[in-house]
Amino acid sequence: NAGVTQTPKFQVLKTGQSMTLQCAQDMNHEYMSWYRQDPGMGLRLIHYSVGAGITDQGEVPNGYNVSRSTTEDFPLRLLSAAPSQTSVYFCASIPQGVNTEAFFGQGTRLTVV
Amino acid sequence: GESVGLHLPTLSVQEGDNSIINCAYSNSASDYFIWYKQESGKGPQFIIDIRSNMDKRQGQRVTVLLNKTVKHLSLQIAATQPGDSAVYLCAENRGAGGTSYGKLTFGQGTILTVHP
C-alpha cells in the first residue's frame, strides 16, 4: 500500500492563480482531511470529509474548496492564490471507528508570490 | 503549552537520557489524544495515543500520561536516541460522539534535539 499520496511536493504560484492539490489514499479510509502548517504553529484544519459526497469546513476554510467524489481522492482547490496561503499542506486519512489515528501524506510546500 | 507564536518550545537532551515533552490542551470535552513525530520535510507519524478513560499508556520506549484535571498531556521517551530528534506534536480529537471524523486539533509542537 502506498498510504496517503500528495502531489505535487512543491509548487510556486503567482497571486491570483488557481490550482488543485491532489491527495489519494489506498487504505479505503472513510475520513479524509486537509491541514495547513505554518512556521511555529501546529496543523490547522482546512476542510474534512466523512465519506464520498460529504464535506465540511474546518478551522481555516476561506480561500479553499474541496470535493469528495470517490473514497480514494480528496483534492484541495485554491481558487485565487494569495501570499497568506503560503504554507505546507498535509492531507490525512482516517479509518472509520472510534478514536482512530490519522495517517498523513508527505506534504505539499506551496509558495505564493 | 498551546500558545501561538513563531518560536516553538525546545528540549535538548543527551543521548541515553529520558525526555519529557508536555502539552496543554484546551477542550475538556476532548476524549482522544495522539502524539505525532514530525521529521524535517515529512508528514506527522503516529507515536502513541490515549483515550480519556485512561491516565497512562505505554508503548515501546514511550509513555503517554493524561491528567484531565489540569488538561495536560505528556510524552515520555526512555533512553532517547539521536534518531528521536524531531518536532513532537500533540493532538486532541473533538469529534462528536468520540468518532474522529478527521477533526484533530493540534498544539504548536516541541522541538526535541538529542546530542550524541
Interface residues (C-beta under 8 A of the other chain):
Chain A: V4 Y31 M32 S33 Y35 P39 G40 M41 G42 L43 R44 L45 Y48 S49 V50 G58 E59 F90 A92 S93 I94 Q96 G97 V98 N99 T100 E101 A102 F103 F104 G105 Q106 G107
Chain B: V4 G5 L6 H7 L8 D31 Y32 I34 Y36 G41 K42 G43 P44 Q45 F46 D49 R51 L89 A91 N93 G98 T99 S100 Y101 G102 K103 L104 T105 F106 G107 Q108 G109
